[in-house]
Amino acid sequence: MFKPIATFSGFSVDDMDKAKQFYGDVLGVEAKDSMGGVELQMPGGAKVWVYTKPNHQAATYTMLNFVVDDIDAAVDELIKRGVSFEHYEGMPGGQDEKGIMRGAPGMGPNIAWFKDPAGNILAVLQPVE
């Protein structure tokens, strides 16, 4: 019988030292060595395992989302910490100068995308009610 006792997600990076610095210092996520990689203790209790992979290929999709109460404040703070936000052509409704795509009730969140040092796509988002 399949009966898991826990779950976690994982993804690869090409440089563990850069990843630990980015996730720990820039994003403020607890990062500790675990199972030959680094375990990220995410807000809300989830855990994510990061590991190095010699032939790492960056995720071409949003592989990690950070939910916030105030997207403008979060984006401004991350910019101060050196994070650059992505601007994509053809986004529904477009993106503002900060890179935020504004959502609408029933249509999706306010969201802005950025990359980790390994090129994986992350997002900060604020649900729209």
C-alpha positions in Angstrom: 0.0 0.0 0.0 1.3 3.5 -0.9 1.1 5.5 2.3 3.7 8.3 2.4 4.6 9.8 5.8 5.9 13.1 4.4 6.6 15.0 1.2 9.1 17.5 -0.1 10.1 18.9 -3.4 13.5 19.4 -4.8 15.4 21.1 -7.6 18.9 21.4 -9.0 21.4 24.2 -9.1 24.9 24.4 -10.6 26.6 26.1 -7.7 25.6 25.2 -4.1 27.6 28.1 -2.5 25.7 30.7 -4.6 22.4 28.9 -4.0 22.9 28.9 -0.2 23.8 32.6 -0.2 20.9 33.5 -2.4 18.2 31.5 -0.6 19.6 32.1 2.9 20.9 35.7 2.7 18.9 37.3 -0.1 15.5 35.6 0.4 15.9 35.0 4.1 15.0 31.3 3.9 16.6 28.9 6.5 19.1 26.8 4.6 20.8 23.9 6.2 23.0 21.1 4.8 21.0 17.9 4.4 21.3 14.6 2.4 24.2 15.9 0.3 22.5 19.1 -0.6 20.7 21.9 1.2 17.3 21.8 2.8 15.2 25.0 2.6 12.7 25.5 5.4 10.0 27.4 3.7 7.4 29.7 5.3 4.4 27.7 6.3 6.4 24.6 7.1 7.2 23.1 3.6 10.7 21.8 2.9 12.5 22.0 -0.4 15.7 20.1 -1.1 18.3 21.7 -3.3 21.1 19.7 -4.9 23.9 20.3 -7.3 23.8 18.6 -10.7 26.8 18.8 -13.1 24.6 19.1 -16.2 22.0 21.4 -14.5 19.5 23.0 -16.8 17.5 25.9 -15.3 13.7 25.4 -15.0 11.9 27.2 -17.8 8.7 27.5 -15.7 8.0 29.0 -12.3 9.2 26.3 -10.0 8.9 28.1 -6.6 6.3 30.7 -5.5 6.6 33.0 -2.5 3.2 34.3 -1.3 3.2 37.7 0.2 0.6 40.2 1.6 2.0 43.2 -0.2 3.7 42.5 -3.6 4.9 46.1 -4.1 6.7 46.1 -0.7 8.1 42.6 -1.4 9.4 43.5 -4.9 10.9 46.8 -3.6 12.7 45.0 -0.8 14.0 42.2 -3.1 15.3 44.9 -5.5 17.2 46.5 -2.6 18.7 43.1 -2.0 20.0 42.8 -5.6 17.2 40.8 -7.2 16.3 41.6 -10.8 12.8 41.0 -12.0 12.0 39.5 -15.4 9.9 41.2 -18.0 8.1 39.0 -20.5 6.6 39.9 -23.8 2.9 39.1 -24.4 1.8 38.8 -20.8 -2.0 39.3 -20.4 -2.4 42.9 -19.3 1.4 43.4 -19.4 3.7 44.1 -16.5 4.5 47.4 -14.8 7.9 49.0 -14.6 8.7 46.7 -11.5 7.9 43.6 -13.5 4.6 43.0 -11.7 1.7 41.6 -13.7 -1.5 42.8 -12.0 -4.1 40.2 -11.4 -7.9 40.5 -10.9 -10.5 38.7 -8.8 -11.1 35.3 -10.4 -8.4 35.8 -12.9 -5.2 35.3 -10.9 -2.7 36.9 -8.5 -0.5 39.9 -8.7 2.8 38.2 -9.7 6.4 39.1 -10.5 9.1 36.6 -11.6 12.8 36.5 -10.9 15.6 33.9 -11.2 18.0 32.3 -8.7 21.7 32.2 -9.5 21.3 28.9 -11.3 18.6 30.5 -13.6 15.6 28.7 -12.1 12.4 30.8 -12.3 10.9 31.9 -9.0 7.9 34.2 -8.3 6.6 36.5 -5.6 2.8 36.7 -5.7 -0.1 38.3 -3.9 -3.5 36.7 -4.1 -6.3 39.0 -5.4 -9.6 38.6 -3.7 
